[in-house]
Amino acid sequence: MGLMDNVKAKLAPAKDKVSDLARQHGDKVQHSIDKAAKAVDDRTKGKYHEKIHAGTGKAKEAMDRLAHKEGPQVGDATTPTRPEGPPPAS
């Protein structure tokens, strides 16, 4: 077992706990992200509005991934990358 395997094995319980917390408190966290973004945007007088907006979106997407709210992504082991069945007739 390599170093990365050991690290992954030790971090798995922490990842599960973070995922559970994200599911339970996701709305509160996302509300806090919005509140912080608004405060920063107000303080910078809108100068960095686009960058703040982009960062807020990425933070919310990360929370959704932690909470497993999204379905499987294309290319995941559970999702086929192409439809099953025979090829379409020409």
C-alpha distance (Angstrom), angle and dihedral (degrees) to the residues before:
residue distance angle dihedral
M1 . . .
G2 3.78 . .
L3 3.76 129.6 .
M4 3.82 93.6 -98.4
D5 3.80 91.1 51.4
N6 3.81 89.7 53.0
V7 3.80 92.1 48.7
K8 3.81 92.4 48.1
A9 3.80 91.5 48.7
K10 3.80 92.1 51.4
L11 3.81 94.2 45.3
A12 3.82 96.4 47.6
P13 3.84 94.7 86.5
A14 3.82 90.6 48.5
K15 3.81 90.8 50.3
D16 3.80 90.4 51.5
K17 3.80 91.4 50.2
V18 3.81 92.7 48.4
S19 3.80 89.4 48.6
D20 3.82 91.1 51.9
L21 3.80 91.4 48.6
A22 3.80 90.9 48.3
R23 3.81 89.7 52.6
Q24 3.82 92.8 48.2
H25 3.81 98.9 42.5
G26 3.80 103.4 22.6
D27 3.80 94.2 118.0
K28 3.80 92.3 52.1
V29 3.79 92.2 47.9
Q30 3.80 93.0 48.5
H31 3.81 90.4 48.3
S32 3.81 88.7 51.8
I33 3.81 90.9 49.5
D34 3.82 89.5 53.9
K35 3.80 91.8 46.6
A36 3.81 92.7 50.1
A37 3.81 91.6 46.5
K38 3.81 91.0 51.9
A39 3.82 91.5 48.7
V40 3.81 92.2 50.6
D41 3.80 91.8 44.8
D42 3.82 90.6 51.0
R43 3.80 92.2 47.5
T44 3.81 92.6 50.4
K45 3.83 90.7 43.7
G46 3.80 91.5 -124.1
K47 3.79 94.4 -59.4
Y48 3.83 92.6 128.2
H49 3.81 97.5 29.8
E50 3.82 95.7 129.4
K51 3.81 93.7 48.2
I52 3.80 91.8 46.3
H53 3.79 90.3 48.9
A54 3.82 91.5 50.0
G55 3.80 92.3 48.1
T56 3.79 91.5 48.3
G57 3.79 90.6 52.7
K58 3.79 92.1 50.1
A59 3.81 91.6 48.7
K60 3.81 91.0 51.2
E61 3.80 91.5 48.2
A62 3.80 89.5 51.5
M63 3.80 90.1 51.9
D64 3.79 90.5 50.7
R65 3.80 90.7 50.8
L66 3.80 91.0 49.4
A67 3.78 90.7 50.4
H68 3.84 91.2 45.9
K69 3.80 90.5 -127.2
E70 3.78 92.9 141.4
G71 3.78 122.3 76.2
P72 3.79 122.1 -119.7
Q73 3.79 114.3 -58.3
V74 3.80 123.7 -123.5
G75 3.76 107.7 -91.9
D76 3.82 94.9 30.5
A77 3.77 116.2 129.5
T78 3.82 89.5 -109.8
T79 3.81 95.9 50.8
P80 3.79 120.9 67.0
T81 3.79 113.8 -130.7
R82 3.79 92.1 -142.7
P83 3.80 132.5 27.6
E84 3.77 117.7 -89.3
G85 3.77 121.9 -119.9
P86 3.77 136.1 54.5
P87 3.79 120.4 -31.0
P88 3.80 115.8 -96.0
A89 3.79 116.1 -88.3
S90 3.80 116.5 -111.9
